[in-house]
Amino acid sequence: MILLSRRSLLAIAAVVDIALHARPNPVAAKHLAQRHDLPPRHLETMLQALVRAGILKGVRGPRGGYELAVERRRITAGDIVRAAMNSTGEDSMPPVPVSDLVSEVIGPMVADAGKAFLEKLDAITVEELCRDATERRLIIPEEIADFAI
């Protein structure tokens, strides 16, 4: 069972993909969308949320696209998930039930579980995910460029 939303999974995949492909040129959203079989417009709002969170940097121009804003060893899966979660408005979500059971028992238990889950994601860096993708030969080695500041 996967506990992450589709948006959070896509955000992690997008950041790792950009980390692997953003040198020498930034990754265009259309190329990212092709690699993940998605419509480009589906990615743009999420990519912009990652830019606002300081995880990605948008580059304008004919060879523009997205690249990491910081070193991949300094970005965690938890950082990415928080940015993805913050970018989704809860306006369209139904209201949370209001009862003593929810506020005193279920809510705190779910909050503790969510905190533990994010702590686990905070221990996973984009560097580790890139290394694992490379070891599994999911990316051609000559396409990989090291990102160093």
Sequence and secondary structure as in RCSB ss.txt:
>XXXX:A:sequence
MILLSRRSLLAIAAVVDIALHARPNPVAAKHLAQRHDLPPRHLETMLQALVRAGILKGVRGPRGGYELAVERRRI
TAGDIVRAAMNSTGEDSMPPVPVSDLVSEVIGPMVADAGKAFLEKLDAITVEELCRDATERRLIIPEEIADFAI
>XXXX:A:secstr
   S HHHHHHHHHHHHHHHH SSS B HHHHHHHTT  HHHHHHHHHHHHHTTSEEEE STT EEEESS GGG 
BHHHHHHHHHHHS GGGS     SHHIIIIIHHHHHHHHHHHHHHHHT BHHHHHHHHHHTT S GGG      
